[in-house]
Amino acid sequence: MTDAPENIPKRNDQIDPWHSKPLDVHKWSDHPEINKLVDELWVTIVGPVLGSKSNNSGKSDPKKQLKVLLLDLYVAWLEDPTLSVGISRNNNSYIVNSRYNALHISRKIVDIVDVLVIEEYLDYLHGSYDRQGHGQFNRTSRIRPTLKLQDQFNQLTISGYDIEHHNQEETVILTDYETDEEGNYTKSNGRRKRLFIDYTDTPDSNQIRRDLAAYNDLLQQTYIDIYTLEEPYVVRTKKDGTTQRIKIDQSKKFVRRIFSRASWERNGRFYGGFWQQVGSEYRKDILINDKPTVEVDYKGLHAAILSAEKGIPTDGDRYDLGSVICPRLDLKQQRKAVKLLVLAAINAKDRGSAFGAFRQAQPAGSVEKTLNNDELGLLLDTFVKQHPYLEDGICSDQGIRLMNVDSHITNHIISRFVELKKPILSVHDSYIVGTRDVELLKDCMVEASIRVVGMNLAAEQEVPSYQDIMATKYPDLDYHLQVLDHYLINPSKNKTTGYKHRYEQYLKYKEISV
């Protein structure tokens, strides 16, 4: 790790270190305005101080790194002028030849930051290293545009549509968690430190990458927004009580697949879309290309997969124990508790961690949060007694393997929609599509589950029911579908002025860019 030069202030009280985002080293644009700003700062400020020439053909071209830095700062500033960007000063954070560093960002980017801080283009807050707290308060340095750089940004007309992910950014990611010599997880900011593992490509990884490229290309051409939002963000409360602002814009649609525990048979789910972060209440208000959507998911997917692997079809409601087992819950509360408890147990290594995860997921003040281990154990034992074929999948760390199975199901469904050039959004075991594509989705879900696990896994759908409405059978199908679209947009939630403006701007941009 390298310290900041003596003439860089270590503290800036205007920067909130916890209101930040990590530096995205894959932002890219060839817009003339950005190129002009980069050229000016390189020639007048950065290049002379660094004493090096820009080498456009070199892997670690410092001028290219200046562009990446400015683009990410600009995007963060557009999102929220108070938002800072976290940047590591650790040399190990910049592995030039790593597959996860498509633009070959090197340690030179830290030198560029230092120059811009000294020249008063960036506010700066030095990072911290918590030696006693097991990494709980570790954090990288923070940077943010000063008024001097903001004045430059204010002169730009470049929109978020002109800034994209670099086409060489890796989308097939293999990870593990870092451990110390004693095998304990290394933690940073209270979380286990994730490692990104380089690997040798195989025909399978190349095919996954091609599938993702086609999917991301379709998403790039699709307008996705939440029509009830005046301002394009959702504020989410995290488990620690702090809030996080989830930006809703057309740059938050880039999807990757992440495999875990250094294994291609662990995890592999699709990550990246903003729709995965906003919660089910906001997902109901997602429009795709200004048309309403419906979300369909599998019923208790992981338990269903375990059943299918035993050759036992899903039949009835497995979470209904038939009678009240826990006196402090009514039948409806008990069913919901059993469902969440079984999900936690499938993902847990032992009962203690399953019970802890269950309680952590319950809202404060709920009776479910106060259930003790004996009560939870009784519910789990009753469930296992009724479904003995699932016993070896309970509290045996099956979740990460089952996530891999459901990722293959999702890949099959998405690939089918991409072939038909129909947009689809995944939230792991549920899928959001336009109202006119629900029947296609359900057919694909059947096909995918049979192909992957050899059995049709049941699906369920949020109300209003598409089939119920279709059953009215208007003579004019086109008119009927128009009625359906109108019906599925909640009349008590009109499209906001902000949403209408964002969509109009998108349409104008598409006209100009065509």
C-alpha positions in Angstrom: 0.0 0.0 0.0 1.3 3.5 -0.8 0.7 6.7 1.1 -0.5 9.9 -0.5 2.2 12.5 -1.1 3.0 15.0 1.7 1.2 17.9 -0.1 -2.1 16.1 -0.4 -4.4 16.7 2.5 -5.4 13.5 4.4 -8.8 14.8 5.5 -11.8 16.5 3.9 -14.7 16.8 6.3 -17.1 17.6 3.4 -16.8 14.1 2.1 -19.0 11.4 3.8 -16.8 8.3 3.4 -19.8 6.0 3.7 -21.7 7.7 0.9 -19.6 6.4 -1.9 -19.3 3.9 -4.7 -16.2 2.0 -5.8 -14.3 3.2 -8.9 -15.7 1.5 -12.0 -12.6 0.8 -14.3 -14.8 -0.1 -17.3 -16.6 3.1 -18.0 -16.1 4.1 -21.6 -17.2 6.7 -24.2 -15.8 8.1 -27.4 -18.0 11.2 -27.3 -16.1 14.2 -28.6 -16.8 16.3 -25.5 -15.2 13.8 -23.3 -12.2 13.4 -25.6 -11.8 17.2 -25.6 -11.9 17.4 -21.8 -9.4 14.5 -21.5 -7.0 16.2 -24.0 -7.1 19.5 -22.2 -6.4 18.1 -18.8 -3.8 15.8 -20.1 -1.9 18.5 -22.0 -2.2 21.3 -19.4 -2.2 19.4 -16.1 -1.6 15.7 -15.9 0.9 14.9 -18.7 3.5 17.6 -17.7 3.4 16.6 -14.0 3.7 12.8 -14.7 6.5 13.4 -17.1 5.3 10.7 -19.4 3.8 10.5 -22.8 0.5 9.0 -23.7 0.9 5.8 -25.6 -2.3 5.0 -27.3 -1.1 1.6 -28.4 0.2 0.6 -24.9 -1.8 -1.5 -22.5 -1.5 0.9 -19.6 -1.9 4.2 -21.5 -2.1 6.8 -18.7 -4.2 9.2 -20.8 -6.7 6.4 -21.3 -6.7 5.9 -17.5 -7.5 9.6 -17.1 -10.5 9.2 -19.3 -11.8 6.2 -17.3 -11.4 8.2 -14.1 -13.1 11.3 -15.4 -16.0 9.3 -16.9 -16.7 7.5 -13.6 -16.5 10.8 -11.7 -18.9 12.4 -14.1 -21.4 9.6 -13.9 -21.2 9.7 -10.1 -21.6 13.5 -10.1 -24.7 13.2 -12.4 -26.2 10.7 -10.0 -25.5 12.7 -6.8 -23.1 15.6 -6.5 -22.4 14.5 -2.9 -21.4 11.0 -3.9 -17.7 10.1 -3.6 -15.7 7.5 -5.5 -13.6 5.0 -3.6 -10.1 4.4 -5.0 -7.5 2.0 -3.6 -3.9 3.0 -3.1 -2.9 -0.6 -2.8 -0.6 -1.7 -5.7 -2.3 -5.2 -5.5 -5.5 -3.6 -6.6 -4.2 -3.0 -10.1 -3.2 -6.2 -12.0 -2.7 -5.0 -15.5 -3.0 -8.3 -17.3 -6.0 -9.6 -15.3 -9.0 -10.6 -17.4 -11.0 -8.4 -14.9 -9.1 -5.3 -16.0 -10.1 -5.0 -19.7 -8.7 -1.4 -20.0 -5.4 -2.4 -18.2 -5.8 0.2 -15.5 -2.5 0.3 -13.5 -1.1 1.9 -10.4 -0.6 5.0 -12.6 -4.2 6.0 -12.0 -3.4 6.8 -8.4 -0.7 9.2 -9.5 -3.3 10.8 -11.8 -5.6 11.2 -8.9 -2.8 12.8 -6.8 -2.1 15.3 -9.6 -5.8 16.3 -9.9 -6.0 16.7 -6.1 -2.9 18.9 -6.0 -4.3 21.0 -8.8 -7.6 21.3 -6.9 -9.7 19.4 -9.4 -10.6 16.7 -6.8 -11.5 16.7 -3.1 -9.7 13.9 -1.3 -10.2 11.9 1.9 -7.5 9.4 2.8 -8.4 5.8 3.4 -8.2 4.0 6.8 -6.8 0.7 7.9 -8.3 -0.8 11.0 -5.7 -3.0 12.6 -7.7 -3.9 15.8 -11.2 -4.2 14.5 -10.7 -7.2 12.1 -11.2 -4.9 9.1 -14.5 -3.6 10.2 -13.5 0.0 9.5 -11.2 -0.5 6.6 -12.0 1.7 3.6 -10.3 3.0 0.5 -9.6 6.6 -0.2 -12.4 8.8 -1.4 -12.4 11.4 -4.2 -15.0 13.8 -5.5 -15.0 16.6 -8.1 -14.3 20.1 -6.7 -16.2 23.1 -8.0 -13.3 23.6 -10.4 -14.0 20.2 -12.1 -17.7 20.6 -11.7 -17.6 23.7 -13.8 -16.0 21.6 -16.5 -18.7 19.0 -16.1 -21.4 21.6 -16.3 -20.2 22.5 -19.8 -20.8 19.0 -21.1 -24.0 18.0 -22.8 -23.1 14.3 -22.9 -25.8 12.1 -21.5 -25.7 8.8 -19.7 -26.7 7.1 -22.9 -23.3 8.1 -24.4 -21.4 6.3 -21.6 -21.3 2.6 -21.6 -19.4 -0.5 -20.4 -16.3 -1.2 -22.4 -16.9 -4.0 -24.8 -14.0 -6.0 -23.4 -15.3 -6.0 -19.8 -15.4 -9.5 -18.4 -18.9 -10.9 -17.8 -18.0 -14.5 -16.7 -16.6 -14.0 -13.2 -15.1 -16.7 -11.0 -14.6 -15.7 -7.3 -13.6 -17.0 -3.9 -13.1 -15.5 -0.5 -9.6 -14.6 0.8 -8.4 -16.4 3.9 -5.4 -16.0 6.2 -2.8 -18.6 7.0 -5.1 -20.1 9.7 -8.0 -20.4 7.2 -10.0 -17.5 8.7 -11.8 -15.3 6.2 -10.1 -11.9 5.6 -12.5 -9.1 6.1 -12.7 -5.6 4.8 -15.3 -3.1 6.1 -16.8 -6.0 8.1 -17.2 -8.1 5.0 -15.3 -11.1 3.7 -12.8 -10.0 1.0 -13.7 -11.4 -2.4 -11.0 -12.6 -4.8 -11.5 -12.6 -8.5 -9.8 -15.7 -9.9 -8.1 -15.8 -13.3 -8.9 -18.9 -15.3 -8.3 -20.6 -18.6 -11.3 -20.4 -20.9 -13.1 -23.5 -22.0 -15.8 -24.0 -24.6 -18.4 -23.7 -21.8 -17.1 -20.3 -20.5 -16.8 -19.0 -24.1 -20.4 -20.0 -24.7 -21.6 -18.3 -21.5 -19.8 -15.1 -22.6 -21.4 -15.2 -26.0 -24.8 -15.7 -24.4 -24.3 -12.7 -22.1 -23.0 -10.5 -24.9 -26.3 -11.2 -26.8 -28.4 -10.6 -23.7 -26.6 -7.3 -22.8 -27.0 -6.1 -26.4 -30.7 -6.7 -26.1 -30.9 -4.9 -22.8 -28.9 -2.0 -24.2 -31.6 -1.6 -26.8 -34.4 -1.8 -24.3 -35.9 1.1 -22.2 -36.5 -0.1 -18.6 -37.8 2.3 -15.9 -40.2 2.5 -13.0 -43.1 4.7 -14.0 -44.1 5.8 -10.4 -40.7 7.4 -9.7 -40.5 11.2 -10.1 -36.8 11.1 -9.5 -34.9 8.1 -10.9 -33.8 6.5 -7.8 -35.0 4.2 -5.0 -33.9 4.7 -1.4 -33.3 1.3 0.3 -32.6 0.7 4.0 -29.8 -1.8 4.6 -29.6 -4.3 7.4 -27.3 -2.0 9.4 -29.9 0.7 9.4 -28.1 2.9 6.9 -29.7 3.9 3.6 -28.6 3.3 0.0 -29.7 5.1 -3.1 -30.3 2.8 -6.0 -30.0 4.7 -9.3 -32.6 3.8 -11.9 -31.2 4.6 -15.3 -30.2 3.0 -18.6 -26.6 2.5 -17.6 -27.7 0.1 -14.8 -28.6 -2.8 -17.0 -25.3 -4.5 -17.6 -25.5 -8.2 -16.5 -22.8 -10.6 -15.5 -22.7 -14.2 -14.3 -20.8 -14.8 -11.1 -19.5 -18.2 -10.0 -18.4 -18.7 -6.5 -16.0 -20.8 -4.3 -13.6 -21.1 -7.2 -16.0 -23.6 -8.9 -18.1 -23.5 -12.0 -20.6 -25.7 -10.1 -21.3 -23.1 -7.4 -23.5 -20.1 -8.0 -23.4 -18.8 -11.6 -26.5 -16.5 -11.2 -27.1 -13.4 -13.3 -26.2 -10.1 -11.5 -26.2 -6.4 -12.3 -29.6 -5.1 -13.2 -31.1 -2.4 -11.0 -34.4 -4.4 -10.9 -32.7 -6.9 -8.6 -32.1 -4.2 -6.0 -35.3 -2.3 -5.7 -37.7 -4.7 -4.0 -40.9 -6.4 -5.2 -43.1 -3.3 -4.6 -41.1 -1.2 -7.1 -40.7 -4.1 -9.5 -44.5 -4.2 -10.0 -44.2 -0.7 -11.5 -41.5 -1.5 -14.0 -42.3 -0.7 -17.6 -40.3 -2.2 -20.5 -40.3 0.0 -23.6 -43.2 1.9 -21.9 -45.3 -1.2 -21.6 -46.5 -2.9 -18.4 -44.9 -6.1 -17.1 -45.8 -9.2 -15.1 -43.5 -11.1 -12.8 -43.6 -14.9 -12.7 -41.6 -17.1 -10.4 -41.1 -20.7 -9.6 -42.8 -22.0 -6.4 -40.1 -22.7 -3.7 -37.5 -23.4 -6.4 -34.7 -24.8 -4.4 -36.9 -27.2 -2.5 -38.5 -28.1 -5.8 -35.1 -28.8 -7.3 -34.2 -31.1 -4.4 -37.5 -32.9 -4.8 -36.9 -33.3 -8.6 -33.4 -34.7 -7.9 -35.1 -37.4 -5.8 -37.5 -38.1 -8.6 -40.5 -36.8 -6.5 -42.7 -34.2 -8.3 -43.9 -31.1 -6.5 -47.5 -31.7 -5.5 -49.6 -29.4 -3.3 -48.4 -26.8 -0.8 -45.4 -28.4 0.9 -45.2 -25.5 3.4 -48.6 -26.0 4.8 -48.1 -28.3 7.8 -51.8 -29.1 8.1 -52.3 -27.8 11.6 -50.9 -25.2 14.0 -47.5 -26.6 15.3 -46.3 -23.3 16.9 -49.1 -21.8 19.1 -47.8 -18.3 18.7 -48.5 -18.3 15.0 -51.8 -18.8 13.1 -51.9 -21.0 10.0 -51.1 -18.2 7.6 -48.2 -16.9 9.7 -46.9 -20.5 10.2 -46.9 -21.3 6.5 -45.0 -18.1 5.7 -42.5 -18.9 8.5 -42.0 -22.5 7.4 -41.3 -21.4 3.8 -38.7 -18.8 4.9 -37.2 -21.2 7.5 -36.8 -24.0 4.9 -35.1 -21.6 2.5 -32.7 -20.5 5.2 -32.0 -24.1 6.2 -31.2 -25.1 2.6 -28.7 -22.3 2.4 -27.2 -22.9 5.9 -24.4 -25.2 7.1 -26.1 -26.0 10.4 -29.3 -25.3 12.4 -27.8 -22.4 14.4 -26.9 -20.4 11.3 -30.3 -21.3 9.7 -32.2 -20.0 12.7 -30.1 -16.9 12.9 -30.6 -16.1 9.2 -34.4 -16.7 9.6 -34.7 -14.2 12.5 -32.5 -11.7 10.8 -34.8 -11.6 7.8 -37.9 -10.9 9.9 -39.1 -7.3 10.4 -38.6 -5.7 13.8 -41.4 -6.2 16.2 -42.8 -9.2 14.4 -43.7 -12.4 16.4 -41.6 -14.4 13.9 -38.5 -12.5 14.9 -39.0 -13.7 18.6 -39.3 -17.4 17.8 -36.7 -19.3 19.8 -34.6 -22.2 18.6 -36.9 -24.8 20.1 -39.9 -23.4 18.3 -38.0 -23.1 15.0 -36.6 -26.6 15.5 -40.1 -28.0 15.9 -41.3 -26.3 12.7 -38.3 -27.6 10.8 -38.6 -31.1 12.3 -42.3 -31.3 11.3 -41.5 -30.2 7.8 -38.8 -32.8 7.4 -41.0 -35.5 8.9 -43.6 -34.7 6.2 -41.0 -34.5 3.5 -38.2 -37.0 4.5 -36.7 -37.0 1.0 -35.6 -33.4 1.6 -33.8 -34.2 4.9 -30.3 -34.5 3.4 -30.7 -31.1 1.7 -31.5 -29.3 5.0 -28.6 -27.6 6.8 -26.0 -29.1 4.5 -24.9 -26.0 2.6 -26.9 -26.9 -0.5 -27.9 -23.3 -1.4 -24.8 -22.4 -3.4 -25.0 -25.6 -5.5 -28.7 -25.1 -6.1 -28.1 -21.5 -7.2 -25.9 -23.1 -9.9 -28.8 -25.3 -11.0 -31.2 -22.4 -11.1 -28.7 -20.3 -13.0 -28.8 -23.0 -15.8 -32.6 -22.8 -15.8 -32.5 -19.0 -16.1 -29.9 -19.1 -18.8 -32.1 -21.4 -20.9 -35.1 -19.0 -20.5 -33.1 -15.9 -21.2 -31.5 -17.4 -24.3 -34.8 -18.3 -25.7 -36.1 -14.8 -25.2 -33.0 -13.3 -26.7 -33.4 -15.5 -29.8 -36.9 -14.0 -30.2 -35.6 -10.5 -29.5 -38.0 -10.2 -26.6 -36.8 -8.3 -23.4 -36.8 -10.3 -20.1 -35.4 -9.4 -16.7 -34.3 -12.0 -14.2 -34.4 -11.8 -10.4 -32.8 -15.2 -9.9 -35.9 -17.5 -9.7 -38.4 -15.0 -11.1 -38.7 -13.3 -14.4 -40.2 -10.0 -15.5 -41.7 -9.8 -19.0 -44.2 -7.7 -21.0 -47.8 -8.7 -20.4 -48.0 -10.1 -23.9 -45.1 -12.5 -23.3 -46.4 -14.3 -20.1 -47.6 -17.4 -21.9 -44.3 -17.6 -23.8 -42.4 -17.3 -20.5 -44.4 -20.0 -18.8 -43.7 -22.3 -21.7 -40.0 -21.5 -21.5 -40.0 -22.2 -17.7 -41.5 -25.6 -18.3 -39.0 -26.4 -21.1 -36.1 -25.1 -19.0 -36.9 -27.0 -15.8 -37.4 -30.3 -17.8 -34.2 -29.8 -19.6 -32.1 -29.0 -16.5 -33.7 -31.2 -13.7 -35.9 -33.5 -15.7 -39.2 -32.4 -14.3 -41.7 -29.6 -14.7 -41.4 -27.2 -11.8 -44.5 -25.3 -10.9 -44.6 -21.5 -11.5 -46.7 -18.8 -9.8 -47.7 -15.3 -10.8 -48.4 -12.1 -9.1 -52.0 -10.8 -9.5 -53.7 -9.7 -11.6 -53.8 -13.0 -13.4 -53.0 -12.7 -17.1 -54.9 -15.9 -17.8 -58.1 -14.7 -16.0 -58.1 -11.5 -18.1 -57.4 -13.5 -21.3 -60.3 -15.8 -20.5 -62.7 -12.9 -21.4 -61.7 -13.5 -25.1 -62.3 -10.2 -26.8 -63.2 -10.8 -30.5 -60.5 -8.2 -31.5 -57.2 -9.5 -29.9 -55.3 -6.3 -30.6 -57.9 -4.3 -28.9 -58.0 -6.8 -26.0 -54.3 -6.5 -25.5 -54.5 -2.8 -25.4 -57.2 -3.0 -22.7 -55.0 -5.5 -20.8 -52.0 -3.1 -20.9 -54.1 -0.3 -19.6 -55.5 -2.5 -16.9 -52.1 -3.6 -15.6 -50.9 0.0 -15.0 -52.4 0.8 -11.6 -54.8 3.7 -12.2 -54.0 5.1 -8.7 -50.4 5.3 -9.8 -50.2 7.5 -12.9 -47.0 7.9 -14.8 -45.0 10.6 -13.1 -43.9 13.7 -15.0 -40.3 12.6 -14.3 -40.8 9.2 -15.9 -42.5 10.8 -19.0 -39.6 13.2 -19.3 -37.0 10.4 -19.0 -38.7 8.4 -21.7 -39.1 11.3 -24.0 -35.3 12.1 -23.6 -34.6 8.4 -24.4 -36.7 8.5 -27.6 -35.0 11.8 -28.7 -31.6 10.2 -28.1 -32.6 7.1 -30.2 -33.7 9.4 -33.1 -30.4 11.2 -33.0 -28.2 8.1 -32.7 -30.0 6.1 -35.5 
